[in-house]
Each structure stands twice: as C-alpha cells, then as structure tokens.
Amino acid sequence: MISGTHKWTFFTNHSHVLFYIYFHPELPMRDIAGIVGITERAVHTIIKDLEEVGVITVNKIGRNNSYEVNRDIPLRHQIESHRSINDLLDFIGNPEEVPRRKEDEGL
C-alpha cells in the first residue's frame, strides 16, 4: 500500500470526470464535482475540453445534460496514443464497483 502525505493521483481530474460521465451520463455537474473533489466550475471547464476534442458529446434534455462518450478516440499523449478511451474505461471499470479502501471508511 502506498502511504504518505502526498495528495497526487495517477489519473487527472479530466479522467476522473470522464469516468463518472461514462458510467453516469445524466449525473449533474454539481454531483460530479463533489465526487471528484473539485469545483463545479472546474467540471464545467473539463466537460468543455472533452467536448472540444470529441471525447464526449453533450446532449440537452430539457434543462439537464446527458453525456455520450466516444470510446474510439485515441488517448492524447504520445506514450499512450496507441490506446483508446475504450481501453481506459475498460481498465478502470465502474468507479462505484471498486472496493473502498479501509482508510476511506475511517477504519
């Protein structure tokens, strides 16, 4: 187990938002922000970034949004560009199905 005071993670906020958008396409930005641990404004910026490069499509449903992920888009960095969004989502799986760590439960 990795321990210490460092707060960084291996995935960016962009990928964290993408995970929740994919598995919960109708989740409001406010809820995504709370889950990821960033502001609603940051989620809005990330969604715009993902939409601009074609990773997601935003669909308006009344006053709400629903998101569609284009799983065929290659990952952006040259090191992982031989992989796709599909590979990333398959690797991670549904974040809510991942067992929680004991320290997250206050044990």
C-alpha positions in Angstrom: 0.0 0.0 0.0 1.2 3.5 -0.8 1.2 5.8 2.1 2.4 9.3 3.0 1.2 12.8 2.8 1.3 13.2 -1.0 -2.1 14.0 -2.4 -1.5 13.4 -6.1 -3.0 10.6 -8.1 -2.1 8.7 -11.2 -5.1 10.0 -13.1 -6.0 13.6 -13.9 -9.2 15.3 -13.0 -10.1 15.1 -16.7 -10.0 11.3 -16.5 -11.9 11.3 -13.2 -14.7 13.4 -14.7 -14.7 11.2 -17.8 -15.1 8.0 -15.7 -18.2 9.4 -13.9 -19.7 10.8 -17.1 -19.3 7.5 -18.8 -20.8 5.4 -16.1 -23.4 8.0 -15.0 -24.2 10.0 -18.2 -27.1 12.0 -16.5 -25.2 12.9 -13.3 -25.3 16.7 -12.7 -22.1 18.6 -12.7 -22.6 19.5 -9.0 -22.6 15.8 -8.1 -19.6 15.1 -10.3 -17.7 17.9 -8.6 -18.5 16.5 -5.2 -17.4 13.0 -6.1 -14.2 14.1 -7.9 -13.3 16.7 -5.2 -13.2 19.7 -7.5 -15.4 22.8 -8.1 -18.4 22.7 -10.3 -16.7 25.4 -12.4 -13.7 23.0 -12.9 -16.0 20.2 -14.0 -17.7 22.6 -16.5 -14.2 23.5 -17.9 -13.2 19.8 -18.2 -16.5 18.9 -19.9 -15.9 21.7 -22.4 -12.3 20.4 -23.0 -13.6 16.9 -23.5 -16.3 18.1 -25.9 -13.9 20.2 -28.0 -11.7 17.3 -28.8 -14.6 14.9 -29.5 -14.2 12.7 -26.5 -17.8 13.4 -25.3 -21.0 14.7 -26.9 -23.3 16.8 -24.7 -27.0 16.3 -25.2 -29.5 18.7 -23.8 -32.6 17.1 -22.2 -34.8 19.9 -21.1 -32.8 21.9 -18.5 -30.4 19.0 -17.9 -27.4 17.5 -19.8 -26.7 13.9 -20.7 -23.3 12.9 -22.0 -22.2 10.4 -24.6 -18.6 9.2 -24.6 -16.8 8.4 -27.9 -14.8 5.4 -26.8 -12.9 5.1 -30.1 -10.8 8.3 -29.6 -7.1 7.6 -29.0 -5.6 8.8 -25.8 -3.8 12.1 -26.3 -0.2 11.7 -25.0 2.3 10.1 -27.4 3.2 7.5 -24.8 -0.4 6.1 -24.6 -1.7 7.2 -28.1 -1.7 3.5 -29.2 -4.6 3.1 -26.7 -8.1 4.5 -26.8 -10.7 5.9 -24.4 -12.3 2.4 -24.7 -9.1 0.8 -23.2 -9.0 3.3 -20.4 -12.7 2.8 -19.4 -12.4 -0.9 -19.6 -9.3 -0.8 -17.5 -10.9 1.2 -14.7 -14.4 -0.2 -14.8 -17.3 1.4 -12.9 -15.8 3.6 -10.1 -18.7 2.7 -7.8 -17.9 -1.0 -8.1 -14.4 -0.5 -6.9 -14.0 -1.7 -3.2 -13.3 1.2 -0.9 -10.0 1.4 1.0 -10.2 1.0 4.7 -8.7 4.5 5.3 -11.6 5.9 3.2 -14.1 4.3 5.6 -12.4 5.7 8.7 -11.2 2.3 9.9 
